[in-house]
Amino acid sequence: MRDRDAQRYGVPLIISEFGACTSSQNCMNEINSVVDACDEYLSSWAYWQFKTYMDITTSAGDTSEGFYEKNGTL
């Protein structure tokens, strides 16, 4: 985390656009480690995608990279 730079310059720290992966265990581990680090350093965060929007730039194909699955479950 670059919290020291944020402190030095007196600006808030936000981690944005991380994740963007499917519901695999490896991806869940990645998301949890980033969120846990943000919590530890009191940093704000924003996950890459709230729900699927059929983004053609993704590598996930037709699977969701968001918090919600296609059937609406979290």
Distance bins in CASP14 RR format, pairs under 12 A and 6 or more apart:
PFRMAT RR
TARGET T0000
AUTHOR 0000-0000-0000
RMODE 2
METHOD distances of the structure
MODEL  1
1 7 0 0 0 0 0 1 0 0 0 0 0
1 13 1 0 0 1 0 0 0 0 0 0 0
1 14 0 0 0 0 0 1 0 0 0 0 0
1 15 0 0 0 0 1 0 0 0 0 0 0
1 33 0 0 0 0 0 1 0 0 0 0 0
1 34 0 0 0 0 1 0 0 0 0 0 0
1 36 0 0 0 0 0 1 0 0 0 0 0
1 37 1 0 1 0 0 0 0 0 0 0 0
1 38 1 0 0 1 0 0 0 0 0 0 0
1 39 0 0 0 0 0 1 0 0 0 0 0
1 40 1 0 0 1 0 0 0 0 0 0 0
1 41 1 0 1 0 0 0 0 0 0 0 0
1 42 0 0 0 0 0 1 0 0 0 0 0
1 43 1 0 0 1 0 0 0 0 0 0 0
1 45 0 0 0 0 0 1 0 0 0 0 0
2 8 0 0 0 0 1 0 0 0 0 0 0
2 9 0 0 0 0 0 1 0 0 0 0 0
2 11 0 0 0 0 0 1 0 0 0 0 0
2 12 0 0 0 0 0 1 0 0 0 0 0
2 13 1 0 0 1 0 0 0 0 0 0 0
2 14 0 0 0 0 0 1 0 0 0 0 0
2 15 0 0 0 0 1 0 0 0 0 0 0
2 37 0 0 0 0 0 1 0 0 0 0 0
2 38 0 0 0 0 0 1 0 0 0 0 0
2 41 0 0 0 0 1 0 0 0 0 0 0
2 43 0 0 0 0 1 0 0 0 0 0 0
3 9 0 0 0 0 0 1 0 0 0 0 0
3 10 0 0 0 0 0 1 0 0 0 0 0
3 11 0 0 0 0 0 1 0 0 0 0 0
3 12 0 0 0 0 0 1 0 0 0 0 0
3 13 1 0 1 0 0 0 0 0 0 0 0
3 14 0 0 0 0 0 1 0 0 0 0 0
3 15 0 0 0 0 0 1 0 0 0 0 0
3 37 0 0 0 0 1 0 0 0 0 0 0
3 38 0 0 0 0 1 0 0 0 0 0 0
3 40 0 0 0 0 1 0 0 0 0 0 0
3 41 1 0 1 0 0 0 0 0 0 0 0
3 42 0 0 0 0 1 0 0 0 0 0 0
3 43 1 0 0 1 0 0 0 0 0 0 0
3 44 0 0 0 0 0 1 0 0 0 0 0
4 10 0 0 0 0 0 1 0 0 0 0 0
4 11 0 0 0 0 0 1 0 0 0 0 0
4 13 0 0 0 0 1 0 0 0 0 0 0
4 41 0 0 0 0 1 0 0 0 0 0 0
5 11 0 0 0 0 1 0 0 0 0 0 0
5 12 0 0 0 0 0 1 0 0 0 0 0
5 13 0 0 0 0 1 0 0 0 0 0 0
5 41 0 0 0 0 0 1 0 0 0 0 0
5 43 0 0 0 0 0 1 0 0 0 0 0
6 12 1 0 0 1 0 0 0 0 0 0 0
6 13 1 1 0 0 0 0 0 0 0 0 0
6 14 0 0 0 0 1 0 0 0 0 0 0
6 15 0 0 0 0 0 1 0 0 0 0 0
6 38 0 0 0 0 0 1 0 0 0 0 0
6 41 0 0 0 0 1 0 0 0 0 0 0
6 42 0 0 0 0 1 0 0 0 0 0 0
6 43 1 0 0 1 0 0 0 0 0 0 0
6 44 0 0 0 0 0 1 0 0 0 0 0
7 13 0 0 0 0 1 0 0 0 0 0 0
7 41 0 0 0 0 1 0 0 0 0 0 0
7 42 0 0 0 0 0 1 0 0 0 0 0
7 43 0 0 0 0 0 1 0 0 0 0 0
11 43 0 0 0 0 0 1 0 0 0 0 0
11 44 0 0 0 0 0 1 0 0 0 0 0
12 38 0 0 0 0 0 1 0 0 0 0 0
12 41 0 0 0 0 0 1 0 0 0 0 0
12 42 0 0 0 0 1 0 0 0 0 0 0
12 43 0 0 0 0 1 0 0 0 0 0 0
12 44 1 0 0 1 0 0 0 0 0 0 0
12 45 0 0 0 0 0 1 0 0 0 0 0
13 37 0 0 0 0 0 1 0 0 0 0 0
13 38 0 0 0 0 1 0 0 0 0 0 0
13 40 0 0 0 0 0 1 0 0 0 0 0
13 41 1 0 0 1 0 0 0 0 0 0 0
13 42 0 0 0 0 1 0 0 0 0 0 0
13 43 1 0 1 0 0 0 0 0 0 0 0
13 44 1 0 0 1 0 0 0 0 0 0 0
13 45 0 0 0 0 1 0 0 0 0 0 0
14 38 0 0 0 0 1 0 0 0 0 0 0
14 41 0 0 0 0 0 1 0 0 0 0 0
14 42 0 0 0 0 0 1 0 0 0 0 0
14 43 1 0 0 1 0 0 0 0 0 0 0
14 44 1 0 1 0 0 0 0 0 0 0 0
14 45 1 0 0 1 0 0 0 0 0 0 0
14 46 1 0 0 1 0 0 0 0 0 0 0
14 47 0 0 0 0 0 1 0 0 0 0 0
15 31 0 0 0 0 0 1 0 0 0 0 0
15 33 0 0 0 0 0 1 0 0 0 0 0
15 34 1 0 0 1 0 0 0 0 0 0 0
15 35 0 0 0 0 1 0 0 0 0 0 0
15 36 0 0 0 0 0 1 0 0 0 0 0
15 37 0 0 0 0 1 0 0 0 0 0 0
15 38 1 0 1 0 0 0 0 0 0 0 0
15 39 0 0 0 0 0 1 0 0 0 0 0
15 40 0 0 0 0 0 1 0 0 0 0 0
15 41 0 0 0 0 1 0 0 0 0 0 0
15 42 0 0 0 0 0 1 0 0 0 0 0
15 43 1 0 1 0 0 0 0 0 0 0 0
15 44 1 0 0 1 0 0 0 0 0 0 0
15 45 1 0 1 0 0 0 0 0 0 0 0
15 46 1 0 0 1 0 0 0 0 0 0 0
15 47 0 0 0 0 1 0 0 0 0 0 0
15 48 0 0 0 0 0 1 0 0 0 0 0
16 34 0 0 0 0 0 1 0 0 0 0 0
16 38 0 0 0 0 0 1 0 0 0 0 0
16 43 0 0 0 0 0 1 0 0 0 0 0
16 44 0 0 0 0 1 0 0 0 0 0 0
16 45 1 0 0 1 0 0 0 0 0 0 0
16 46 1 0 1 0 0 0 0 0 0 0 0
16 47 0 0 0 0 1 0 0 0 0 0 0
16 48 0 0 0 0 1 0 0 0 0 0 0
16 49 0 0 0 0 0 1 0 0 0 0 0
17 34 0 0 0 0 0 1 0 0 0 0 0
17 45 0 0 0 0 1 0 0 0 0 0 0
17 46 1 0 0 1 0 0 0 0 0 0 0
17 47 0 0 0 0 1 0 0 0 0 0 0
17 48 1 0 1 0 0 0 0 0 0 0 0
17 49 0 0 0 0 1 0 0 0 0 0 0
17 50 0 0 0 0 0 1 0 0 0 0 0
17 65 0 0 0 0 0 1 0 0 0 0 0
18 27 0 0 0 0 0 1 0 0 0 0 0
18 30 1 0 0 1 0 0 0 0 0 0 0
18 31 1 0 0 1 0 0 0 0 0 0 0
18 32 0 0 0 0 0 1 0 0 0 0 0
18 33 0 0 0 0 1 0 0 0 0 0 0
18 34 1 0 1 0 0 0 0 0 0 0 0
18 35 0 0 0 0 1 0 0 0 0 0 0
18 37 0 0 0 0 0 1 0 0 0 0 0
18 38 0 0 0 0 1 0 0 0 0 0 0
18 43 0 0 0 0 0 1 0 0 0 0 0
18 45 1 0 0 1 0 0 0 0 0 0 0
18 46 0 0 0 0 1 0 0 0 0 0 0
18 47 1 0 0 1 0 0 0 0 0 0 0
18 48 1 0 0 1 0 0 0 0 0 0 0
18 49 0 0 0 0 0 1 0 0 0 0 0
18 65 0 0 0 0 0 1 0 0 0 0 0
18 66 0 0 0 0 0 1 0 0 0 0 0
19 26 0 0 0 0 0 1 0 0 0 0 0
19 27 1 0 0 1 0 0 0 0 0 0 0
19 28 0 0 0 0 0 1 0 0 0 0 0
19 29 0 0 0 0 0 1 0 0 0 0 0
19 30 1 0 0 1 0 0 0 0 0 0 0
19 31 1 0 1 0 0 0 0 0 0 0 0
19 32 0 0 0 0 0 1 0 0 0 0 0
19 33 0 0 0 0 0 1 0 0 0 0 0
19 34 1 0 0 1 0 0 0 0 0 0 0
19 35 0 0 0 0 0 1 0 0 0 0 0
19 45 0 0 0 0 0 1 0 0 0 0 0
19 46 0 0 0 0 0 1 0 0 0 0 0
19 47 1 0 0 1 0 0 0 0 0 0 0
19 48 1 0 1 0 0 0 0 0 0 0 0
19 49 0 0 0 0 1 0 0 0 0 0 0
19 58 0 0 0 0 0 1 0 0 0 0 0
19 59 0 0 0 0 0 1 0 0 0 0 0
19 60 0 0 0 0 0 1 0 0 0 0 0
19 65 1 0 0 1 0 0 0 0 0 0 0
19 66 0 0 0 0 1 0 0 0 0 0 0
19 67 0 0 0 0 0 1 0 0 0 0 0
20 27 0 0 0 0 1 0 0 0 0 0 0
20 30 0 0 0 0 1 0 0 0 0 0 0
20 31 0 0 0 0 1 0 0 0 0 0 0
20 34 0 0 0 0 0 1 0 0 0 0 0
20 46 0 0 0 0 0 1 0 0 0 0 0
20 47 0 0 0 0 1 0 0 0 0 0 0
20 48 1 1 0 0 0 0 0 0 0 0 0
20 49 1 0 0 1 0 0 0 0 0 0 0
20 50 0 0 0 0 0 1 0 0 0 0 0
20 52 0 0 0 0 0 1 0 0 0 0 0
20 55 0 0 0 0 1 0 0 0 0 0 0
20 57 0 0 0 0 1 0 0 0 0 0 0
20 58 1 0 0 1 0 0 0 0 0 0 0
20 59 0 0 0 0 1 0 0 0 0 0 0
20 60 1 0 0 1 0 0 0 0 0 0 0
20 61 0 0 0 0 0 1 0 0 0 0 0
20 63 0 0 0 0 0 1 0 0 0 0 0
20 64 0 0 0 0 0 1 0 0 0 0 0
20 65 1 0 1 0 0 0 0 0 0 0 0
20 66 0 0 0 0 1 0 0 0 0 0 0
20 67 0 0 0 0 0 1 0 0 0 0 0
21 27 1 1 0 0 0 0 0 0 0 0 0
21 28 0 0 0 0 1 0 0 0 0 0 0
21 29 0 0 0 0 0 1 0 0 0 0 0
21 30 1 0 0 1 0 0 0 0 0 0 0
21 31 1 0 0 1 0 0 0 0 0 0 0
21 34 0 0 0 0 0 1 0 0 0 0 0
21 47 0 0 0 0 0 1 0 0 0 0 0
21 48 0 0 0 0 1 0 0 0 0 0 0
21 49 0 0 0 0 1 0 0 0 0 0 0
21 58 0 0 0 0 1 0 0 0 0 0 0
21 59 0 0 0 0 1 0 0 0 0 0 0
21 60 1 0 0 1 0 0 0 0 0 0 0
21 61 0 0 0 0 0 1 0 0 0 0 0
21 63 0 0 0 0 1 0 0 0 0 0 0
21 64 0 0 0 0 0 1 0 0 0 0 0
21 65 1 0 0 1 0 0 0 0 0 0 0
21 66 0 0 0 0 1 0 0 0 0 0 0
22 28 0 0 0 0 1 0 0 0 0 0 0
22 30 0 0 0 0 0 1 0 0 0 0 0
22 31 0 0 0 0 0 1 0 0 0 0 0
22 48 0 0 0 0 0 1 0 0 0 0 0
22 49 0 0 0 0 0 1 0 0 0 0 0
22 52 0 0 0 0 0 1 0 0 0 0 0
22 58 0 0 0 0 1 0 0 0 0 0 0
22 59 0 0 0 0 1 0 0 0 0 0 0
22 60 1 0 1 0 0 0 0 0 0 0 0
22 61 0 0 0 0 1 0 0 0 0 0 0
22 62 0 0 0 0 0 1 0 0 0 0 0
22 63 1 0 1 0 0 0 0 0 0 0 0
22 64 1 0 0 1 0 0 0 0 0 0 0
22 65 1 0 0 1 0 0 0 0 0 0 0
22 66 0 0 0 0 1 0 0 0 0 0 0
22 69 0 0 0 0 0 1 0 0 0 0 0
22 70 0 0 0 0 0 1 0 0 0 0 0
23 29 0 0 0 0 0 1 0 0 0 0 0
23 30 0 0 0 0 0 1 0 0 0 0 0
23 31 0 0 0 0 0 1 0 0 0 0 0
23 52 0 0 0 0 0 1 0 0 0 0 0
23 60 0 0 0 0 1 0 0 0 0 0 0
23 63 1 0 0 1 0 0 0 0 0 0 0
23 64 1 0 0 1 0 0 0 0 0 0 0
23 65 0 0 0 0 1 0 0 0 0 0 0
23 66 0 0 0 0 1 0 0 0 0 0 0
23 67 0 0 0 0 0 1 0 0 0 0 0
23 68 0 0 0 0 0 1 0 0 0 0 0
23 69 1 0 0 1 0 0 0 0 0 0 0
23 70 0 0 0 0 0 1 0 0 0 0 0
23 73 0 0 0 0 0 1 0 0 0 0 0
23 74 0 0 0 0 0 1 0 0 0 0 0
24 30 0 0 0 0 1 0 0 0 0 0 0
24 31 0 0 0 0 0 1 0 0 0 0 0
24 60 0 0 0 0 0 1 0 0 0 0 0
24 63 0 0 0 0 1 0 0 0 0 0 0
24 65 0 0 0 0 0 1 0 0 0 0 0
25 31 0 0 0 0 0 1 0 0 0 0 0
25 32 0 0 0 0 0 1 0 0 0 0 0
26 32 0 0 0 0 0 1 0 0 0 0 0
26 33 0 0 0 0 0 1 0 0 0 0 0
27 33 0 0 0 0 0 1 0 0 0 0 0
27 34 0 0 0 0 0 1 0 0 0 0 0
27 47 0 0 0 0 0 1 0 0 0 0 0
27 48 0 0 0 0 0 1 0 0 0 0 0
27 59 0 0 0 0 0 1 0 0 0 0 0
27 60 0 0 0 0 1 0 0 0 0 0 0
27 63 0 0 0 0 0 1 0 0 0 0 0
27 64 0 0 0 0 0 1 0 0 0 0 0
27 65 0 0 0 0 1 0 0 0 0 0 0
27 66 0 0 0 0 0 1 0 0 0 0 0
28 34 0 0 0 0 0 1 0 0 0 0 0
28 35 0 0 0 0 0 1 0 0 0 0 0
28 67 0 0 0 0 0 1 0 0 0 0 0
29 35 0 0 0 0 0 1 0 0 0 0 0
29 36 0 0 0 0 0 1 0 0 0 0 0
30 36 0 0 0 0 0 1 0 0 0 0 0
30 37 0 0 0 0 0 1 0 0 0 0 0
30 47 0 0 0 0 0 1 0 0 0 0 0
30 48 0 0 0 0 0 1 0 0 0 0 0
31 37 0 0 0 0 0 1 0 0 0 0 0
31 38 0 0 0 0 0 1 0 0 0 0 0
31 45 0 0 0 0 1 0 0 0 0 0 0
31 47 1 0 0 1 0 0 0 0 0 0 0
31 48 0 0 0 0 1 0 0 0 0 0 0
31 49 0 0 0 0 0 1 0 0 0 0 0
31 65 0 0 0 0 0 1 0 0 0 0 0
31 66 0 0 0 0 0 1 0 0 0 0 0
31 67 0 0 0 0 1 0 0 0 0 0 0
32 38 0 0 0 0 0 1 0 0 0 0 0
32 39 0 0 0 0 0 1 0 0 0 0 0
32 45 0 0 0 0 0 1 0 0 0 0 0
32 47 0 0 0 0 0 1 0 0 0 0 0
33 39 0 0 0 0 0 1 0 0 0 0 0
33 40 0 0 0 0 0 1 0 0 0 0 0
33 45 0 0 0 0 0 1 0 0 0 0 0
34 40 0 0 0 0 0 1 0 0 0 0 0
34 41 0 0 0 0 0 1 0 0 0 0 0
34 43 0 0 0 0 1 0 0 0 0 0 0
34 45 1 0 0 1 0 0 0 0 0 0 0
34 46 0 0 0 0 0 1 0 0 0 0 0
34 47 0 0 0 0 1 0 0 0 0 0 0
34 48 0 0 0 0 0 1 0 0 0 0 0
35 41 0 0 0 0 0 1 0 0 0 0 0
35 43 0 0 0 0 1 0 0 0 0 0 0
35 44 0 0 0 0 0 1 0 0 0 0 0
35 45 1 0 0 1 0 0 0 0 0 0 0
35 46 0 0 0 0 0 1 0 0 0 0 0
35 47 0 0 0 0 1 0 0 0 0 0 0
36 43 0 0 0 0 0 1 0 0 0 0 0
36 45 0 0 0 0 0 1 0 0 0 0 0
37 43 1 0 0 1 0 0 0 0 0 0 0
37 45 0 0 0 0 1 0 0 0 0 0 0
38 44 1 0 0 1 0 0 0 0 0 0 0
38 45 1 0 1 0 0 0 0 0 0 0 0
38 46 0 0 0 0 1 0 0 0 0 0 0
38 47 0 0 0 0 0 1 0 0 0 0 0
39 45 0 0 0 0 1 0 0 0 0 0 0
46 66 0 0 0 0 0 1 0 0 0 0 0
46 67 0 0 0 0 0 1 0 0 0 0 0
47 65 0 0 0 0 1 0 0 0 0 0 0
47 66 1 0 0 1 0 0 0 0 0 0 0
47 67 1 0 0 1 0 0 0 0 0 0 0
47 68 0 0 0 0 0 1 0 0 0 0 0
48 55 0 0 0 0 1 0 0 0 0 0 0
48 57 0 0 0 0 0 1 0 0 0 0 0
48 58 0 0 0 0 1 0 0 0 0 0 0
48 59 0 0 0 0 0 1 0 0 0 0 0
48 60 0 0 0 0 0 1 0 0 0 0 0
48 64 0 0 0 0 0 1 0 0 0 0 0
48 65 1 0 0 1 0 0 0 0 0 0 0
48 66 1 0 0 1 0 0 0 0 0 0 0
48 67 0 0 0 0 1 0 0 0 0 0 0
49 55 1 0 0 1 0 0 0 0 0 0 0
49 57 0 0 0 0 0 1 0 0 0 0 0
49 58 0 0 0 0 1 0 0 0 0 0 0
49 60 0 0 0 0 1 0 0 0 0 0 0
49 63 0 0 0 0 0 1 0 0 0 0 0
49 64 0 0 0 0 1 0 0 0 0 0 0
49 65 1 0 1 0 0 0 0 0 0 0 0
49 66 1 0 1 0 0 0 0 0 0 0 0
49 67 1 0 0 1 0 0 0 0 0 0 0
49 68 0 0 0 0 1 0 0 0 0 0 0
50 64 0 0 0 0 0 1 0 0 0 0 0
50 65 0 0 0 0 1 0 0 0 0 0 0
50 66 1 0 0 1 0 0 0 0 0 0 0
50 67 1 0 0 1 0 0 0 0 0 0 0
50 68 1 0 0 1 0 0 0 0 0 0 0
50 72 0 0 0 0 0 1 0 0 0 0 0
50 74 0 0 0 0 0 1 0 0 0 0 0
51 64 1 0 0 1 0 0 0 0 0 0 0
51 65 0 0 0 0 1 0 0 0 0 0 0
51 66 1 0 1 0 0 0 0 0 0 0 0
51 67 1 0 0 1 0 0 0 0 0 0 0
51 68 1 0 1 0 0 0 0 0 0 0 0
51 69 0 0 0 0 1 0 0 0 0 0 0
51 70 0 0 0 0 1 0 0 0 0 0 0
51 71 0 0 0 0 0 1 0 0 0 0 0
51 72 0 0 0 0 1 0 0 0 0 0 0
51 73 0 0 0 0 0 1 0 0 0 0 0
51 74 0 0 0 0 1 0 0 0 0 0 0
52 58 0 0 0 0 1 0 0 0 0 0 0
52 60 0 0 0 0 1 0 0 0 0 0 0
52 61 0 0 0 0 0 1 0 0 0 0 0
52 62 0 0 0 0 1 0 0 0 0 0 0
52 63 1 0 0 1 0 0 0 0 0 0 0
52 64 1 0 1 0 0 0 0 0 0 0 0
52 65 1 0 0 1 0 0 0 0 0 0 0
52 66 1 0 0 1 0 0 0 0 0 0 0
52 67 0 0 0 0 1 0 0 0 0 0 0
52 68 1 0 0 1 0 0 0 0 0 0 0
52 69 0 0 0 0 1 0 0 0 0 0 0
52 70 1 0 0 1 0 0 0 0 0 0 0
52 71 0 0 0 0 0 1 0 0 0 0 0
52 72 0 0 0 0 1 0 0 0 0 0 0
53 60 0 0 0 0 0 1 0 0 0 0 0
53 64 0 0 0 0 1 0 0 0 0 0 0
53 65 0 0 0 0 1 0 0 0 0 0 0
53 66 0 0 0 0 1 0 0 0 0 0 0
53 68 0 0 0 0 0 1 0 0 0 0 0
53 70 0 0 0 0 0 1 0 0 0 0 0
54 60 0 0 0 0 0 1 0 0 0 0 0
54 61 0 0 0 0 1 0 0 0 0 0 0
54 62 1 0 0 1 0 0 0 0 0 0 0
54 63 0 0 0 0 0 1 0 0 0 0 0
54 64 0 0 0 0 1 0 0 0 0 0 0
54 65 0 0 0 0 0 1 0 0 0 0 0
54 66 0 0 0 0 0 1 0 0 0 0 0
54 70 0 0 0 0 0 1 0 0 0 0 0
55 61 0 0 0 0 1 0 0 0 0 0 0
55 62 0 0 0 0 0 1 0 0 0 0 0
55 63 0 0 0 0 0 1 0 0 0 0 0
55 64 0 0 0 0 0 1 0 0 0 0 0
55 65 1 0 0 1 0 0 0 0 0 0 0
55 66 0 0 0 0 1 0 0 0 0 0 0
56 62 0 0 0 0 0 1 0 0 0 0 0
57 65 0 0 0 0 0 1 0 0 0 0 0
58 64 0 0 0 0 1 0 0 0 0 0 0
58 65 1 0 1 0 0 0 0 0 0 0 0
58 66 0 0 0 0 0 1 0 0 0 0 0
59 65 0 0 0 0 1 0 0 0 0 0 0
60 66 0 0 0 0 1 0 0 0 0 0 0
60 70 0 0 0 0 0 1 0 0 0 0 0
62 70 0 0 0 0 1 0 0 0 0 0 0
63 69 0 0 0 0 1 0 0 0 0 0 0
63 70 0 0 0 0 1 0 0 0 0 0 0
64 70 1 0 1 0 0 0 0 0 0 0 0
64 71 0 0 0 0 1 0 0 0 0 0 0
64 72 0 0 0 0 1 0 0 0 0 0 0
64 73 0 0 0 0 0 1 0 0 0 0 0
64 74 0 0 0 0 0 1 0 0 0 0 0
66 72 0 0 0 0 0 1 0 0 0 0 0
66 73 0 0 0 0 0 1 0 0 0 0 0
66 74 0 0 0 0 1 0 0 0 0 0 0
67 73 0 0 0 0 1 0 0 0 0 0 0
67 74 1 0 0 1 0 0 0 0 0 0 0
68 74 1 0 0 1 0 0 0 0 0 0 0
END
